[in-house]
Amino acid sequence: MIKVRFDVPPSRFPKGDKGNKRLYFEYMLLRHSFAQKLKDPKKGLKASLEEHAKYYILILEEMKRRGLKIPKPTGHPIERYARQFSDVVPVKKNMSELGHILKANAVYLVSHAKEVYNGTKTLWVTKKPYPNMLKKPLYLAGDGKVWGKVILLSITPISLKEFKELRALHRVTEEERKKWWPKAKKFYAYSFRFEKFKEPWTFLGLPKGPQVFFTLTDKMVKKSSGSIHFEFIGTKGDVEFPPKLTSGEPCRADWCKDPVNLKRKHSGLLIDNSILIDGCGLDWEDSKIKPKAVLLTHLHPDHAGALWEGQESSFKEYLIKNRIPVHVWKGSLEISKPVKPLDKRLRVLKHQSRSRFTIQGHTFRFFPVYHSKVAPCAAVLIDERMLYNPDFLAWKGGNPFKDYKIDLYIGDGSCMKVDIKRPEKVGHMSMVNQVQMCSKAGVKHVKFTHVGHLYQTHEEAKETLRIIARSKGYYEDPDKVYIAEDGDYGELLPDGSIKWKGKTIEKKSFYKPNKPYWREFEPEKVADIPGFTFPAKVVMKIDGMRIQINTKEKTLRSEDEGYHKENKFKKIIRELEQLPEDSVFDAEGIMVSEDGEPLHRTSFIGYVNGKDYEPDKEDRCRFMIFDVYRYKGKDVVNLPFQERLEILKNIKDTEHFKILREGKHYRIVKSKSDLVKAIKWASELPGSEGAMIIWDKKIETATNQNKAWCKIKKYKEIDCLVIDRTHPKHKDTGEEIKTVWNYMIAAGPYEGRCAEIAKKYAPRGKVVIKSESKTLPAVKSFDEARESFLEAQGVIVKGQKVYAYLGRTFNTKITAPVGGIIRVVTPEVNKYPILDKNGKETGCYYYGVFQPRVVEYVHEKNVPDRIEVLDRLASLTLPRGVSKAKTLTHEEYLRIREEGKPLPPEYYKFKPPCNGKCRGVVQRHWPTGKIVEVEKGEILAREGYIAKAYWWEGNELVVEFTGPEVKKDFNADSIVLKFRDHIDVRLEKNKELIGFTVHPPIPAGKTSWDVFKERIEEGEKSQMTIKYPHPKSWLTYEGELLFPTLHGGHRLSVAKIKIMDKFTVKYGVQRRNLHEYFLDGNTLKGRFVLRVILSPSTKKPIWIFVRPKNAQYPLNPVEHKDEGYVDLIRNDKLTPEMVESPRE
């Protein structure tokens, strides 16, 4: 018996005459079999009409590829039928249509389709037989819906009498029979199988006739926004957890031991428990999932390795045995080594890009993306509102966001902040950039799978991404952005929300906190505030982070940041059970010292926003509860404050949750004199930054600024208008630091005559003129000539108003827009008279602030503080006056200085926070002679950090260092190949250490320490190299380390470090090319100088270190132009100009 093997593609036929003859033979056999099956479905080859047609297309394509002559069309029915699937099929031009019966993919039943859907109609009757439609899936339409798919199983002739007897099954009434088939005596009854859609589609077409076969097109239906159930069966990319270290040592980092990371399997998504997208990686060779269909985004091993040719896989055998269709984008099959092809026994269905196909009532489309050259990749669009995109660098040929409204995006979690880009558009887009892309496209929910080496635990990575998404303004609600873990599941609902693990994702209940409407600077003024009444509560204003505590949901939520903090309080969160149930409290989070003294707010904020969970720091955290919003299931937010105080009085303290108590933290006052005393008392309590005064329950609902609250702070605080903003530049690379801002700020505006006087007579750059009509270029310099002020300075905003320019803020990571309001604190606000053209005072002033530091972006305000606020703050600042620059003649300098000691601090610009108690250390480093072999090409150290663990990711080496964890690309050129006995000197600057390596020649029999001491005692110069900043832990570090050796990048030397001297340091003149230090140690004692000279041998600028004699290098801080520039410029950044004298 002659057969056609439909599972053997024609491309595998033998080459040459034998294979060509087989092509023509099977071509004729298919045509003959197809014609037979049209007349009788039981005849011909054992395959459906559709399988005949698609194999016929493959025959024609192979003929064309081999250059064979393709037979001319004859009008055979297979030609017109196959033409539906491919344009490669030639058809006879004057051939009449074969009819909709052959092309039909749907059936229309007037008023009976819904009965099939409900299960009341179980037999279908027609007047004519349609044997060619048997066992062919057909969409069932009618009653304005497409209800599902029906498959006609068998056909039986019946008489009119039998028709009437079977009416309970086919449900055709006598009136319908007479209307549709009035003269018919013979009918045909069909048994069928029906697969209903979970959410029927809206049917927009209306075929003629009561029972019609027709071709259903995309334009004829509107897919219902039904629910999509999805489950992350795996979330791992092509990585290993834990990583395999080259050294053989286990990775001890927290993220390597994180149980969520350890259980991850290769990524896959299961739709409605029946449609598997990817989930065929090598981790899934023995998968027990039994899908009804599989889709593959591409053929990389972590997505399709279990289905590769030659790969042993019980899961693959299940798919083959049960003829489960594997849907792929046609382009994804164009692979190259090392990727392997799919097993030829699989039932693979290829689809064009963007073409729509349906599985189990869901529609799918493939959208090609850039990701890999060896395994072309595509994203999958599901029901035109859910996008699965697990490996992605960029869109290839247009993105789906332009044509479809996406509710849920599931993206590539390979990297956090920086894209991985390789040549020829290969790599991964970072999660942050994908979040930004989705935000611009209006996507409601963003989730990530295919997690790579993020060097964080799952919770840390999840929190980091949410913080970035909110801080950059991409998604205000942190629950909209999520990194998935294996086993997560949810349901995308018709309204675009997500039912997540049985609970709809939404912001957990959160009371928008009260903020004070009033801000005063003098205690005596508080009682004059409109609406102020006694009694009033005066409470210490705690210097911490605002935290909302929810005992029902077990959350600690940051009011400032808008996200949850539970991952940093794993022990404390269990303590919530000791507080009243279903209650919400307002608190300030602080950290205390080992002695219980409150620390600066940055201690708490730094821990909460840091990467690591640290149990010792958690134990020193305290939550100072000062208000209650909800108590035991009842909202109390609008009760008078006295009643809320009574509630708090009855709550007991726990180890970490403390209630503010009357007499200890606050006072109730009933007179103005007591009010003033209480404010001063509260401001001076340990850990207090001022006082809060509360006297009623009124709340401004628009902004939640409470008009019955006032604050007074010990330092001066100004709400400023952002005129412009810039990024500072990195001191070494010169590149902008995109996550840090400097703001140009102003307050005001001036009013009345002072507006005109300020505009006309204020010194250059001390006022800003704003216009509503246009936005001019950004602020460049406030030293430009007044005539070109508007064009050169660049001003924005509000109709010819004149604002007082206050200067540029310190660096900050707080983000605010131009035109927004930011709150800054300053120790000084200075006020200077504006003089007219004759030099006389006008009665108006310009202002300056000293060291303005940004504390927050004030979302609820749109105007800055008035000029009156600047006047009042300036009145609280000791007068400076406008004086000439300080002078210090050379003779006076020589008279007042003491040998080896600095001048009084007021003469120097740099004033370190360590306040004369800055520490320093001298360490000797020397090799022990022991060598450790490592794999070729590994580079395991750089200046400032020592490698403690390392491993390979593909061709990229990842190194974990002591101090802050750093991930870098290394190559052989970046390594310091020399390591020898040397001396390091380190100095405490503020939060880090600056330092340098001294490396003079060392004679035989001596150590670097011996030579270093001799040169200091004799006042000789020593050449040195500037080091990268180090963490303060290096002040006490001793022991063994690994260093690169003279042998190159694939050997390590075991070295020892020993502390040789400790000292305190005071900073003198600080310039870019010269630094003066006053050290007080055993060996390093006296005045020391670092300066740039020209190397006698290389003629290049170098640093030298020397303890000069009293007459050498006299450094008058005024004449030598002390810059206060304390950072040390690295040797490779030195220029010949820096060799010039400091006097220049």
Secondary structure as UniProt FT lines:
FT   TURN            6..7
FT   HELIX           10..12
FT   HELIX           17..39
FT   TURN            41..42
FT   HELIX           49..65
FT   TURN            66..67
FT   HELIX           77..82
FT   TURN            83..85
FT   TURN            87..88
FT   TURN            93..94
FT   HELIX           100..103
FT   STRAND          106..109
FT   TURN            110..112
FT   HELIX           113..118
FT   STRAND          124..126
FT   HELIX           131..133
FT   STRAND          138..142
FT   TURN            143..144
FT   STRAND          145..159
FT   HELIX           160..165
FT   HELIX           167..170
FT   HELIX           174..180
FT   TURN            182..183
FT   STRAND          186..203
FT   STRAND          211..214
FT   HELIX           218..220
FT   STRAND          221..222
FT   STRAND          228..234
FT   TURN            246..247
FT   HELIX           254..257
FT   HELIX           259..262
FT   STRAND          268..271
FT   TURN            272..274
FT   STRAND          275..278
FT   HELIX           282..284
FT   TURN            285..286
FT   STRAND          293..296
FT   HELIX           301..304
FT   HELIX           305..307
FT   TURN            309..310
FT   HELIX           314..321
FT   TURN            322..323
FT   STRAND          325..329
FT   HELIX           330..333
FT   TURN            337..338
FT   TURN            344..345
FT   STRAND          347..351
FT   TURN            353..354
FT   STRAND          357..359
FT   TURN            360..361
FT   STRAND          362..370
FT   STRAND          377..382
FT   TURN            383..385
FT   STRAND          386..388
FT   STRAND          394..395
FT   HELIX           400..402
FT   STRAND          408..412
FT   STRAND          420..422
FT   TURN            423..425
FT   STRAND          426..428
FT   HELIX           431..441
FT   STRAND          445..449
FT   HELIX           458..471
FT   TURN            472..473
FT   HELIX           478..480
FT   STRAND          481..483
FT   TURN            486..487
FT   STRAND          489..492
FT   TURN            494..495
FT   STRAND          498..500
FT   TURN            501..502
FT   STRAND          503..504
FT   STRAND          515..520
FT   HELIX           523..528
FT   TURN            530..531
FT   STRAND          536..542
FT   STRAND          545..550
FT   TURN            551..554
FT   STRAND          555..558
FT   TURN            559..561
FT   HELIX           566..568
FT   TURN            570..571
FT   HELIX           572..578
FT   STRAND          584..592
FT   TURN            594..595
FT   HELIX           601..609
FT   HELIX           615..619
FT   STRAND          621..631
FT   TURN            632..633
FT   STRAND          634..635
FT   TURN            637..638
FT   HELIX           641..649
FT   STRAND          657..659
FT   TURN            663..665
FT   STRAND          666..669
FT   HELIX           672..683
FT   TURN            686..687
FT   STRAND          688..694
FT   TURN            701..704
FT   STRAND          705..713
FT   STRAND          716..726
FT   TURN            731..733
FT   TURN            738..739
FT   STRAND          741..747
FT   HELIX           753..761
FT   TURN            764..765
FT   STRAND          767..770
FT   TURN            782..783
FT   HELIX           786..788
FT   HELIX           789..793
FT   TURN            799..800
FT   STRAND          801..808
FT   TURN            818..819
FT   STRAND          821..826
FT   STRAND          828..835
FT   TURN            837..838
FT   STRAND          841..850
FT   STRAND          853..857
FT   TURN            859..860
FT   HELIX           867..875
FT   HELIX           890..896
FT   TURN            899..900
FT   HELIX           905..907
FT   TURN            913..916
FT   STRAND          918..933
FT   TURN            936..937
FT   STRAND          941..942
FT   TURN            943..944
FT   STRAND          945..953
FT   TURN            954..955
FT   STRAND          956..961
FT   HELIX           972..974
FT   STRAND          982..988
FT   STRAND          993..998
FT   TURN            1004..1005
FT   HELIX           1008..1018
FT   STRAND          1022..1026
FT   HELIX           1032..1036
FT   STRAND          1039..1045
FT   TURN            1046..1047
FT   STRAND          1048..1070
FT   STRAND          1074..1081
FT   STRAND          1085..1094
FT   TURN            1096..1098
FT   STRAND          1101..1106
FT   TURN            1110..1111
FT   TURN            1117..1121
FT   HELIX           1131..1133
FT   HELIX           1136..1139
FT   TURN            1142..1143
//
